[in-house]
Amino acid sequence: MRRISVVFAFAALNAGPLGADQSREIYLGNQHRAGQYAYHGEAPSEVEISMYGRQSPAPCEGPHAQQAVEVALSSHWKWVVRLQTNGAADKSTRRAFDDAWQALRYLVEDLNCKDPLIGYRYGNSIHMQRNYERSVVELGKVVAGIEAHYPQMLPIAQSQYAEALGVTGHLDEAIQQHRQVLKRIPDSVSAALNLANRLSQRLDPGDAEEARELLAKVRSLGVSDYGQNVIDEIENRLGR
């Protein structure tokens, strides 16, 4: 029961709206096409909690389960905001991540919750801790469930799964996931860049030509300074 009481304490700590941070959360959650596809300009934490309530095929059950779900999803986005505004070393950043992670561990490991959205956030948190091999396993378990029950989250979940696959050297599988994301949201700069990046790493016959075509498409859509840096890196790998 020790972890249950800790989760309950975290819920009390994090109760209430994000207040001044909410506009930042909305921006961070919706700044890319995948986020716009999922959140439609609303606060991601509120959208995810609402989706879970309406769409979960297997709601988490057990002491304080609903409270832990709300802590997990709201604290994840509080962490995203703190990370962007205060940096990773800030105590409030780390506390928000720890709150989300402890709630997710309780739901998945203690309560054996099978909800795919909770499973996705659990795998995502593992990835954020750089346990990439394990994140491939956990994210791979939930993509089908996300597609079936949380379809608006599918591009985000597939992108994260593809990232984990790519980091661990499973380039064929990563490319397959990136293709599916780009097919679903064809005007996504990040999806096109992600696919071009993995193609430039694999370099099977035709990969270099496809990567260059994707970069041309990205330029036509417009890129940020960060996006241009990614393009430069890919072009250097392709030999320009």
Summary of the structure (lengths in Angstrom):
residues: 240
radius of gyration: 18.5
end to end distance: 58.7
largest distance: 58.7
contacts: 794
relative contact order: 0.09
helix: 80%
strand: 0%
